[in-house]
Amino acid sequence: MAQLKNDNEAILAQAREERAVLLKEAKEIKDRMINDAKEEAKVQAAKIIADAHASITNQKMAALTDIKNQVGKLVIEVSEKVLRRELSNKTDQETYIKQLAEEAKLN
């Protein structure tokens, strides 16, 4: 009977040791999974931020290009209107054209 009791205590002690080892391994696995998930989240967050910055830069450049195009169109329209008014008579037009032709020859 004493032998049986000793055997049971040894089995219980061994079971406790195995349980402690399993719990330690489980905790290490849990910690590793959490750290891996945190690192992956950091990588994804950095990628999202970089993509957002690139998108903002692209949109800014597109907006600036559009504004420049609109300003260019306005300048052309205003220039056309000014030239039409200044060259409303045929004599002024011919004189201006001759002047431009002479300037073109000099360049």
C-alpha positions in Angstrom: 0.0 0.0 0.0 2.8 2.4 0.9 4.4 1.5 -2.5 1.2 2.4 -4.3 1.0 5.7 -2.4 4.6 6.5 -3.4 3.9 5.6 -7.0 0.8 7.8 -7.0 2.8 10.7 -5.5 5.5 10.2 -8.1 3.0 10.2 -10.9 1.4 13.3 -9.5 4.7 15.0 -9.3 5.6 14.1 -12.8 2.2 15.3 -14.0 2.7 18.6 -12.2 6.1 19.0 -13.9 4.6 18.2 -17.3 1.8 20.6 -16.7 4.3 23.3 -15.7 6.3 22.6 -18.9 3.2 22.7 -21.1 2.0 26.0 -19.5 5.4 27.5 -20.0 5.5 26.5 -23.7 1.9 27.7 -24.2 2.9 31.1 -22.6 5.9 31.4 -24.9 3.8 30.5 -28.0 1.2 33.1 -26.9 3.9 35.8 -26.4 5.5 35.0 -29.7 2.2 35.1 -31.6 1.3 38.5 -29.9 4.8 39.9 -30.8 4.5 38.6 -34.4 1.0 40.2 -34.7 2.3 43.5 -33.4 5.2 43.5 -35.8 2.9 42.7 -38.7 0.5 45.5 -37.6 3.4 47.9 -37.5 4.5 46.9 -41.0 1.0 47.2 -42.4 0.5 50.6 -40.7 3.7 51.9 -42.2 2.6 50.7 -45.6 -0.8 52.4 -45.3 0.9 55.6 -44.2 3.4 55.5 -47.1 0.6 54.8 -49.6 -1.5 57.7 -48.1 1.5 60.1 -48.5 2.0 59.0 -52.1 -1.7 59.5 -52.8 -1.7 62.9 -51.3 1.4 63.9 -53.3 -0.1 62.7 -56.5 -3.4 64.5 -55.9 -1.5 67.7 -55.0 0.5 67.5 -58.2 -2.7 66.8 -60.3 -4.4 69.8 -58.7 -1.4 72.1 -59.3 -1.3 70.9 -63.0 -5.0 71.6 -63.4 -4.6 75.1 -61.9 -1.7 75.8 -64.2 -3.7 74.7 -67.2 -6.7 76.8 -66.1 -4.4 79.8 -65.7 -2.9 79.2 -69.1 -6.3 79.1 -70.7 -7.3 82.3 -69.0 -4.2 84.1 -70.1 -4.8 83.0 -73.7 -8.5 84.1 -73.6 -7.5 87.5 -72.1 -4.7 87.9 -74.6 -7.1 87.1 -77.5 -9.6 89.7 -76.3 -7.0 92.3 -75.8 -5.6 91.7 -79.3 -9.0 91.7 -80.9 -9.7 95.1 -79.4 -6.3 96.6 -80.2 -6.4 95.2 -83.8 -10.0 96.1 -84.5 -9.2 97.9 -87.7 -7.4 96.4 -90.6 -4.6 98.9 -90.9 -3.5 98.3 -87.3 -3.6 94.6 -87.9 -1.4 94.7 -90.9 1.1 97.0 -89.2 1.3 94.7 -86.2 1.8 91.6 -88.4 4.6 93.4 -90.3 6.2 94.3 -87.0 6.0 90.7 -85.7 7.5 89.4 -89.0 10.4 91.8 -88.7 11.0 90.8 -85.1 11.0 87.1 -86.1 13.6 87.8 -88.8 15.9 89.4 -86.2 15.7 86.4 -83.9 
